[in-house]
Amino acid sequence: MRDFAFRPDPEVRVRTYRIGAIGAGMIMADCHLAAYDSAGFPVVAIASRTKSHAQAVADRWSIGKVHDTPEDLIADTDVEIVDIAYPPDLQPALIRQALAAPHVKAILAQKPLALSLEEARALRDEAAAAGKLLSVNQNMRYDQSMQVLKQLLDSGTLGDPVFAQIDMHAIPHWQGFLQGYDRLTLANMSVHHLDALRFLFGDPEEVTCVTRTDPRTEFAHTDGIVVTTLRFASGLLALSTEDVWSGPRAEGYQDDQHITWRVEGTRGAAKGSIGWPTGAASTLSYNSIDDTGGKWVSPTWDTMWFPDAFVGVMEQLQYALHAGTQPVLNVADNVRTMALVEAAYLSIDTGRTVQLDISQD
């Protein structure tokens, strides 16, 4: 059996750049700032649409400055990295202001980066022209099971990938601002899984996507329950399912929300769970003809996707600044994820398989 050093969480190599946080909702308050506090990342200022909300979060995490508006925070010369957790219709304007601020060295944006692929491409090009680092918070890549799975794939432990699946049966908390958009699950939940599949296997050649509305979601939407199939040049077939209905809910109903995944290769297989719906750590088990004698091995860890994965997201941006390289979660790569999401919507609209030409992105 191979002596494999699993790394479920990345090493924190840099923690020196001063962060300004925009947003005071759950993702910022319970994920970003909790992770940054544990990692020792310096957060020097915060702002949100409602100053009292920002003040409450500042008090919770001992943040020294609370600005009246996000624009005031971006203008603060003490801020080197602008960390945005804001609705995607409002985010591009803040990104552009941060790109224009001489003292801002880098920006961490939320996914989806924008409401359209065209706007995402424009932001990519504007960041390049400004010479600023723009990173997008595709935090599922830093889920511990995804990190270890990627290490197994890269080491050849599983051989050549044959089939992969992410299977979600869980009820998201849809943010209120989503009611104003005509897109729901694909753009806001499936994007995690599709980006993770790109992280693991590269860009697919074709996508087929079907959907139906979710009976629980009361506001108008086109994509509720979503099933997406990806085909790769290697022959790999991947399936991503987002069942946001997950059964009825009533008094006495036994809840079984869960997210599982599985990858099968020519020399082994791996399977696991994403702990987000139950607030537990994600899991992974694998077997390999070559490395485990066909027996299942189950490494363990104590950290979780929420909030611990957000350490890796900010660390990769700080390290890129320090090293003078592009961040792992760079905007150009995220545009390719958005192109995949856009192709999935086209598949839904046309009722056919869509061929992907990622080269244009």
Secondary structure as GFF3:
##gff-version 3
##sequence-region A 1 361
A	DSSP	beta_strand	19	22	.	.	.	ID=ss1
A	DSSP	alpha_helix	26	26	.	.	.	ID=ss2
A	DSSP	pi_helix	27	32	.	.	.	ID=ss3
A	DSSP	alpha_helix	33	39	.	.	.	ID=ss4
A	DSSP	beta_strand	43	47	.	.	.	ID=ss5
A	DSSP	alpha_helix	51	61	.	.	.	ID=ss6
A	DSSP	beta_strand	65	66	.	.	.	ID=ss7
A	DSSP	alpha_helix	70	75	.	.	.	ID=ss8
A	DSSP	beta_strand	81	84	.	.	.	ID=ss9
A	DSSP	alpha_helix	91	100	.	.	.	ID=ss10
A	DSSP	beta_strand	106	109	.	.	.	ID=ss11
A	DSSP	alpha_helix	117	130	.	.	.	ID=ss12
A	DSSP	beta_strand	133	136	.	.	.	ID=ss13
A	DSSP	three_ten_helix	139	142	.	.	.	ID=ss14
A	DSSP	alpha_helix	144	155	.	.	.	ID=ss15
A	DSSP	beta_strand	161	169	.	.	.	ID=ss16
A	DSSP	three_ten_helix	176	180	.	.	.	ID=ss17
A	DSSP	alpha_helix	185	185	.	.	.	ID=ss18
A	DSSP	pi_helix	186	190	.	.	.	ID=ss19
A	DSSP	alpha_helix	191	201	.	.	.	ID=ss20
A	DSSP	beta_strand	206	212	.	.	.	ID=ss21
A	DSSP	beta_strand	225	231	.	.	.	ID=ss22
A	DSSP	beta_strand	237	243	.	.	.	ID=ss23
A	DSSP	beta_strand	258	265	.	.	.	ID=ss24
A	DSSP	beta_strand	268	274	.	.	.	ID=ss25
A	DSSP	three_ten_helix	276	278	.	.	.	ID=ss26
A	DSSP	beta_strand	283	288	.	.	.	ID=ss27
A	DSSP	alpha_helix	309	323	.	.	.	ID=ss28
A	DSSP	alpha_helix	331	350	.	.	.	ID=ss29
A	DSSP	beta_strand	354	355	.	.	.	ID=ss30
A	DSSP	three_ten_helix	358	360	.	.	.	ID=ss31
###
